[in-house]
Amino acid sequence: MLIVLLILRDSRLRTPMYFFLTNLSCIEVCYTSCVFPQMLVHFLAERKSISYSCCVIQFYTSLSFGIAECYILSVMAYDRYVAIRDPLRYSVTMNWGICGMLAAVSWLGGFIFSSVDTIATFQLSFCHNNAINHFLCEMPALLHLSCTDTTHAELVMHVLCIFTLLFPITFIILSYVHIIIAVLRIHSAQGRRKAFSTCSSHLLVVTLFFGTIMSLYLKPKSLSSPEYNKIVSVFYEVFTPALNPLIYSLRNKEVKMALRKLLGKPESA
């Protein structure tokens, strides 16, 4: 929320890159809010339980914002590609209409695709053990509880992973391949360093987020275990959202200058 406040208050940060960073920050606030309150309750409560309806809501909302984050990260990669490859036409190519449309598609994509996965998951019957071996209502944990055939739900999950994980990460990789080619064409070493520095924070966030989430949803079922799933979930549900603000603030000179301005300190301090 501090990053959002800085971007809204500082006119120098009203650019497409920081517009998408605002969206990413808002998504992560919503994403963690779907999990943390209930998780904190379970840490303090003697009887750890969640109602069926709350489980459905947590499943749907956390999945929605998780998918939206995948898309907004791929949009941010495209934004950096345009900025480095064709900086003179950047303001025309990434005008506010295009930026708004890309952000809206990212949010809507999350809500639409998660609806399909939620329906497929909660059409299953949970008629025996109702103890979820996890700290949140997540698909791998719920599939273990079902007493009916989960083939259809698993098929839906894998198909959605193609559209929500593989497509975005492939797009990001292709964007960075073209970014690297464009950077290598820059003659000055200072220009190359500046171009790479604008991408380093985003690339680090992408590696942390996609690396952990893909290791959970794209690994063979035979390698799955409740303990492994919980450990991986902690990384992309807790550690990554906590680290992202630090990554974008500590590695970004403009954000640090905006923070100094907000605190009333000299920008050169």
C-alpha positions as a Markdown table, in Angstrom:
| # | Residue | x | y | z |
|---|---|---|---|---|
| 1 | Met | 0.0 | 0.0 | 0.0 |
| 2 | Leu | 3.0 | 2.3 | 0.6 |
| 3 | Ile | 4.1 | 1.7 | -3.0 |
| 4 | Val | 0.6 | 2.6 | -4.3 |
| 5 | Leu | 0.6 | 5.8 | -2.1 |
| 6 | Leu | 4.0 | 6.8 | -3.4 |
| 7 | Ile | 3.0 | 6.3 | -7.1 |
| 8 | Leu | -0.2 | 8.3 | -6.6 |
| 9 | Arg | 1.5 | 11.2 | -4.8 |
| 10 | Asp | 4.6 | 11.6 | -6.9 |
| 11 | Ser | 3.9 | 12.9 | -10.5 |
| 12 | Arg | 7.3 | 11.5 | -11.7 |
| 13 | Leu | 6.0 | 8.0 | -11.1 |
| 14 | Arg | 2.9 | 8.4 | -13.3 |
| 15 | Thr | 4.2 | 6.3 | -16.1 |
| 16 | Pro | 3.0 | 3.0 | -17.6 |
| 17 | Met | 5.6 | 1.0 | -15.7 |
| 18 | Tyr | 4.5 | 2.4 | -12.3 |
| 19 | Phe | 0.8 | 2.1 | -13.4 |
| 20 | Phe | 1.4 | -1.7 | -13.8 |
| 21 | Leu | 3.4 | -1.8 | -10.5 |
| 22 | Thr | 0.3 | -0.2 | -8.8 |
| 23 | Asn | -1.9 | -2.9 | -10.2 |
| 24 | Leu | 0.6 | -5.6 | -9.0 |
| 25 | Ser | 0.7 | -4.1 | -5.5 |
| 26 | Cys | -3.1 | -4.0 | -5.3 |
| 27 | Ile | -3.4 | -7.6 | -6.6 |
| 28 | Glu | -0.9 | -8.7 | -3.9 |
| 29 | Val | -2.8 | -6.9 | -1.1 |
| 30 | Cys | -6.0 | -8.7 | -2.2 |
| 31 | Tyr | -4.1 | -12.0 | -2.7 |
| 32 | Thr | -2.6 | -12.1 | 0.7 |
| 33 | Ser | -5.8 | -10.8 | 2.3 |
| 34 | Cys | -7.6 | -13.9 | 1.1 |
| 35 | Val | -5.3 | -16.2 | 3.1 |
| 36 | Phe | -3.6 | -14.3 | 6.0 |
| 37 | Pro | -6.7 | -13.4 | 8.2 |
| 38 | Gln | -7.9 | -17.0 | 8.3 |
| 39 | Met | -4.4 | -18.3 | 8.7 |
| 40 | Leu | -3.8 | -16.0 | 11.7 |
| 41 | Val | -7.1 | -17.2 | 13.2 |
| 42 | His | -6.0 | -20.8 | 13.0 |
| 43 | Phe | -2.7 | -19.9 | 14.7 |
| 44 | Leu | -4.6 | -18.5 | 17.7 |
| 45 | Ala | -7.7 | -20.8 | 17.8 |
| 46 | Glu | -7.7 | -24.1 | 19.6 |
| 47 | Arg | -10.2 | -25.5 | 17.2 |
| 48 | Lys | -9.1 | -24.9 | 13.6 |
| 49 | Ser | -12.0 | -25.0 | 11.2 |
| 50 | Ile | -13.4 | -23.2 | 8.1 |
| 51 | Ser | -16.9 | -23.4 | 6.8 |
| 52 | Tyr | -17.7 | -24.9 | 3.4 |
| 53 | Ser | -18.8 | -21.5 | 2.0 |
| 54 | Cys | -15.7 | -19.7 | 3.4 |
| 55 | Cys | -13.5 | -22.4 | 1.8 |
| 56 | Val | -15.2 | -21.8 | -1.6 |
| 57 | Ile | -14.7 | -18.1 | -1.3 |
| 58 | Gln | -11.1 | -18.4 | -0.2 |
| 59 | Phe | -10.4 | -20.9 | -3.0 |
| 60 | Tyr | -12.0 | -18.6 | -5.7 |
| 61 | Thr | -10.6 | -15.3 | -4.5 |
| 62 | Ser | -7.0 | -16.5 | -3.9 |
| 63 | Leu | -6.9 | -18.3 | -7.3 |
| 64 | Ser | -8.4 | -15.2 | -9.0 |
| 65 | Phe | -5.7 | -12.8 | -7.7 |
| 66 | Gly | -3.0 | -15.4 | -8.3 |
| 67 | Ile | -3.9 | -15.8 | -11.9 |
| 68 | Ala | -4.3 | -12.0 | -12.3 |
| 69 | Glu | -0.7 | -11.6 | -10.9 |
| 70 | Cys | 0.6 | -14.1 | -13.6 |
| 71 | Tyr | -1.0 | -11.9 | -16.3 |
| 72 | Ile | 0.1 | -8.5 | -14.9 |
| 73 | Leu | 3.7 | -9.8 | -14.6 |
| 74 | Ser | 3.6 | -10.8 | -18.3 |
| 75 | Val | 2.2 | -7.4 | -19.2 |
| 76 | Met | 5.0 | -5.7 | -17.2 |
| 77 | Ala | 7.5 | -7.7 | -19.3 |
| 78 | Tyr | 5.9 | -6.4 | -22.5 |
| 79 | Asp | 6.0 | -2.9 | -21.1 |
| 80 | Arg | 9.8 | -3.2 | -20.5 |
| 81 | Tyr | 10.3 | -4.7 | -24.0 |
| 82 | Val | 8.6 | -1.7 | -25.7 |
| 83 | Ala | 10.5 | 0.8 | -23.5 |
| 84 | Ile | 13.9 | -0.7 | -24.4 |
| 85 | Arg | 13.3 | -1.7 | -28.0 |
| 86 | Asp | 11.6 | 1.5 | -29.2 |
| 87 | Pro | 11.9 | 4.2 | -26.5 |
| 88 | Leu | 11.0 | 7.1 | -28.9 |
| 89 | Arg | 7.5 | 5.5 | -29.6 |
| 90 | Tyr | 7.0 | 4.2 | -26.1 |
| 91 | Ser | 4.5 | 6.9 | -25.0 |
| 92 | Val | 2.5 | 6.3 | -28.2 |
| 93 | Thr | 2.6 | 2.5 | -28.1 |
| 94 | Met | 1.9 | 2.3 | -24.3 |
| 95 | Asn | -0.7 | 5.0 | -24.1 |
| 96 | Trp | -3.1 | 5.1 | -21.2 |
| 97 | Gly | -5.9 | 3.4 | -23.2 |
| 98 | Ile | -3.7 | 0.4 | -24.0 |
| 99 | Cys | -2.4 | 0.3 | -20.4 |
| 100 | Gly | -5.9 | 0.4 | -19.0 |
| 101 | Met | -7.1 | -2.4 | -21.3 |
| 102 | Leu | -4.1 | -4.6 | -20.5 |
| 103 | Ala | -4.7 | -4.2 | -16.8 |
| 104 | Ala | -8.4 | -4.8 | -17.1 |
| 105 | Val | -7.8 | -8.0 | -19.1 |
| 106 | Ser | -5.3 | -9.2 | -16.4 |
| 107 | Trp | -7.9 | -8.7 | -13.7 |
| 108 | Leu | -10.8 | -10.2 | -15.7 |
| 109 | Gly | -8.7 | -13.2 | -16.8 |
| 110 | Gly | -8.1 | -14.0 | -13.2 |
| 111 | Phe | -11.8 | -13.9 | -12.2 |
| 112 | Ile | -13.0 | -15.8 | -15.3 |
| 113 | Phe | -10.4 | -18.7 | -15.3 |
| 114 | Ser | -10.7 | -19.2 | -11.5 |
| 115 | Ser | -14.5 | -19.5 | -11.9 |
| 116 | Val | -14.0 | -22.5 | -14.1 |
| 117 | Asp | -11.5 | -24.2 | -11.7 |
| 118 | Thr | -13.7 | -23.4 | -8.7 |
| 119 | Ile | -16.8 | -25.0 | -10.3 |
| 120 | Ala | -14.8 | -28.1 | -11.4 |
| 121 | Thr | -13.3 | -28.5 | -7.9 |
| 122 | Phe | -16.5 | -28.1 | -5.8 |
| 123 | Gln | -18.6 | -30.4 | -8.0 |
| 124 | Leu | -16.6 | -33.1 | -6.3 |
| 125 | Ser | -18.0 | -35.0 | -3.3 |
| 126 | Phe | -16.3 | -34.7 | 0.0 |
| 127 | Cys | -18.0 | -37.4 | 2.0 |
| 128 | His | -15.4 | -38.8 | 4.3 |
| 129 | Asn | -12.5 | -37.1 | 6.0 |
| 130 | Asn | -13.0 | -33.4 | 6.1 |
| 131 | Ala | -9.6 | -32.4 | 7.6 |
| 132 | Ile | -7.7 | -30.3 | 5.1 |
| 133 | Asn | -4.0 | -31.0 | 5.4 |
| 134 | His | -3.1 | -27.4 | 4.6 |
| 135 | Phe | -3.3 | -23.9 | 5.9 |
| 136 | Leu | -5.6 | -22.8 | 3.1 |
| 137 | Cys | -8.3 | -24.2 | 0.7 |
| 138 | Glu | -6.1 | -25.0 | -2.3 |
| 139 | Met | -6.8 | -27.4 | -5.1 |
| 140 | Pro | -4.1 | -30.1 | -4.5 |
| 141 | Ala | -5.3 | -30.4 | -0.8 |
| 142 | Leu | -9.0 | -30.6 | -1.7 |
| 143 | Leu | -8.4 | -33.3 | -4.3 |
| 144 | His | -7.0 | -35.5 | -1.6 |
| 145 | Leu | -10.3 | -35.2 | 0.3 |
| 146 | Ser | -12.6 | -36.2 | -2.5 |
| 147 | Cys | -14.2 | -39.6 | -2.4 |
| 148 | Thr | -15.2 | -39.4 | -6.1 |
| 149 | Asp | -13.2 | -39.6 | -9.3 |
| 150 | Thr | -11.0 | -36.4 | -9.6 |
| 151 | Thr | -9.9 | -37.0 | -13.2 |
| 152 | His | -12.1 | -34.3 | -14.7 |
| 153 | Ala | -11.1 | -31.7 | -12.0 |
| 154 | Glu | -7.4 | -32.5 | -12.6 |
| 155 | Leu | -7.9 | -32.2 | -16.3 |
| 156 | Val | -9.5 | -28.8 | -15.9 |
| 157 | Met | -6.6 | -27.8 | -13.6 |
| 158 | His | -3.9 | -28.8 | -16.1 |
| 159 | Val | -5.7 | -27.1 | -19.0 |
| 160 | Leu | -6.0 | -23.9 | -17.0 |
| 161 | Cys | -2.3 | -24.1 | -16.1 |
| 162 | Ile | -1.5 | -23.9 | -19.8 |
| 163 | Phe | -3.4 | -20.6 | -20.1 |
| 164 | Thr | -2.6 | -19.1 | -16.7 |
| 165 | Leu | 1.0 | -20.3 | -16.2 |
| 166 | Leu | 2.7 | -21.7 | -19.3 |
| 167 | Phe | 1.4 | -18.9 | -21.7 |
| 168 | Pro | 2.4 | -16.0 | -19.4 |
| 169 | Ile | 5.8 | -17.4 | -18.6 |
| 170 | Thr | 6.5 | -18.2 | -22.3 |
| 171 | Phe | 5.5 | -14.7 | -23.2 |
| 172 | Ile | 7.8 | -13.3 | -20.5 |
| 173 | Ile | 10.7 | -15.4 | -21.7 |
| 174 | Leu | 10.2 | -14.3 | -25.3 |
| 175 | Ser | 10.0 | -10.7 | -24.1 |
| 176 | Tyr | 13.2 | -11.0 | -22.3 |
| 177 | Val | 14.9 | -12.7 | -25.2 |
| 178 | His | 14.0 | -9.6 | -27.4 |
| 179 | Ile | 15.0 | -7.3 | -24.5 |
| 180 | Ile | 18.5 | -8.9 | -24.3 |
| 181 | Ile | 18.9 | -8.6 | -28.1 |
| 182 | Ala | 17.9 | -4.9 | -28.0 |
| 183 | Val | 20.2 | -4.2 | -25.0 |
| 184 | Leu | 23.2 | -5.8 | -26.7 |
| 185 | Arg | 22.6 | -3.4 | -29.6 |
| 186 | Ile | 23.1 | -0.4 | -27.3 |
| 187 | His | 26.7 | 0.8 | -27.9 |
| 188 | Ser | 27.4 | 2.4 | -24.5 |
| 189 | Ala | 28.1 | 0.3 | -21.5 |
| 190 | Gln | 26.2 | 2.8 | -19.3 |
| 191 | Gly | 23.2 | 2.6 | -21.6 |
| 192 | Arg | 23.2 | -1.2 | -21.3 |
| 193 | Arg | 23.5 | -1.1 | -17.5 |
| 194 | Lys | 20.6 | 1.4 | -17.3 |
| 195 | Ala | 18.4 | -0.8 | -19.6 |
| 196 | Phe | 19.1 | -3.9 | -17.6 |
| 197 | Ser | 18.5 | -2.1 | -14.2 |
| 198 | Thr | 15.0 | -1.3 | -15.3 |
| 199 | Cys | 14.3 | -5.0 | -15.7 |
| 200 | Ser | 16.2 | -6.6 | -12.9 |
| 201 | Ser | 13.5 | -6.1 | -10.2 |
| 202 | His | 10.8 | -7.5 | -12.4 |
| 203 | Leu | 12.9 | -10.4 | -13.5 |
| 204 | Leu | 13.6 | -11.3 | -9.8 |
| 205 | Val | 9.9 | -11.1 | -8.9 |
| 206 | Val | 9.0 | -13.3 | -11.9 |
| 207 | Thr | 11.6 | -15.9 | -10.9 |
| 208 | Leu | 10.4 | -16.1 | -7.3 |
| 209 | Phe | 6.7 | -16.2 | -8.1 |
| 210 | Phe | 6.6 | -18.5 | -11.2 |
| 211 | Gly | 9.3 | -20.7 | -9.9 |
| 212 | Thr | 7.5 | -21.7 | -6.8 |
| 213 | Ile | 4.0 | -21.9 | -8.2 |
| 214 | Met | 5.0 | -23.9 | -11.2 |
| 215 | Ser | 6.8 | -26.4 | -8.9 |
| 216 | Leu | 3.5 | -27.1 | -7.2 |
| 217 | Tyr | 1.0 | -27.2 | -10.1 |
| 218 | Leu | 3.1 | -28.6 | -12.9 |
| 219 | Lys | 5.0 | -31.4 | -11.1 |
| 220 | Pro | 3.9 | -35.1 | -11.6 |
| 221 | Lys | 1.2 | -36.3 | -9.2 |
| 222 | Ser | 3.5 | -39.1 | -8.0 |
| 223 | Leu | 5.9 | -36.5 | -6.6 |
| 224 | Ser | 3.1 | -34.6 | -4.7 |
| 225 | Ser | 2.9 | -34.7 | -0.9 |
| 226 | Pro | 1.0 | -32.6 | 1.6 |
| 227 | Glu | 4.1 | -31.4 | 3.3 |
| 228 | Tyr | 5.8 | -30.4 | 0.1 |
| 229 | Asn | 2.6 | -28.5 | -1.0 |
| 230 | Lys | 2.5 | -26.6 | 2.2 |
| 231 | Ile | 6.1 | -25.5 | 2.1 |
| 232 | Val | 5.8 | -24.4 | -1.6 |
| 233 | Ser | 2.6 | -22.5 | -0.8 |
| 234 | Val | 4.3 | -20.6 | 2.0 |
| 235 | Phe | 6.8 | -19.3 | -0.5 |
| 236 | Tyr | 4.3 | -17.9 | -3.1 |
| 237 | Glu | 1.6 | -17.0 | -0.6 |
| 238 | Val | 3.8 | -15.4 | 2.1 |
| 239 | Phe | 7.4 | -14.9 | 1.3 |
| 240 | Thr | 7.1 | -13.6 | -2.3 |
| 241 | Pro | 4.4 | -10.9 | -1.6 |
| 242 | Ala | 6.5 | -9.8 | 1.4 |
| 243 | Leu | 9.7 | -9.6 | -0.6 |
| 244 | Asn | 8.2 | -7.8 | -3.7 |
| 245 | Pro | 7.8 | -4.4 | -2.1 |
| 246 | Leu | 11.4 | -4.6 | -0.8 |
| 247 | Ile | 12.6 | -5.7 | -4.2 |
| 248 | Tyr | 10.9 | -2.8 | -6.0 |
| 249 | Ser | 11.8 | -0.2 | -3.5 |
| 250 | Leu | 15.4 | -1.1 | -2.6 |
| 251 | Arg | 16.4 | -1.7 | -6.2 |
| 252 | Asn | 14.6 | 1.3 | -7.7 |
| 253 | Lys | 16.1 | 4.8 | -7.4 |
| 254 | Glu | 12.9 | 6.6 | -8.4 |
| 255 | Val | 10.8 | 4.8 | -5.7 |
| 256 | Lys | 13.5 | 5.6 | -3.1 |
| 257 | Met | 13.5 | 9.3 | -4.1 |
| 258 | Ala | 9.6 | 9.4 | -3.9 |
| 259 | Leu | 9.8 | 7.8 | -0.4 |
| 260 | Arg | 12.4 | 10.4 | 0.7 |
| 261 | Lys | 10.1 | 13.2 | -0.6 |
| 262 | Leu | 7.1 | 11.7 | 1.3 |
| 263 | Leu | 9.1 | 11.6 | 4.5 |
| 264 | Gly | 10.4 | 15.2 | 3.9 |
| 265 | Lys | 14.0 | 14.2 | 3.5 |
| 266 | Pro | 16.4 | 15.6 | 0.9 |
| 267 | Glu | 16.4 | 13.4 | -2.2 |
| 268 | Ser | 20.2 | 13.3 | -2.3 |
| 269 | Ala | 20.4 | 11.8 | 1.2 |
